[in-house]
């Protein structure tokens, strides 16, 4: 994930919140929308902070990764 996309995501989120507020949505509706969006937003921010590195797959063993025959 690139930094340039982070600004676009922030801009879109701000536009959605402002649009809902101007459209007459109540504060409780805005809070529910932010809670629902919290999970994907935190996931994107964690991926951004980790540099987009993939950490899945096989576990690494520091004591040596010798296969047993």
Secondary structure, DSSP 8 states (H G I E B T S, - for coil): --HHHHHHHHHHHHHHHHHHHHTT--HHHHHHHHHHHHHHHHHHHHHHHTTT----SS---TT------
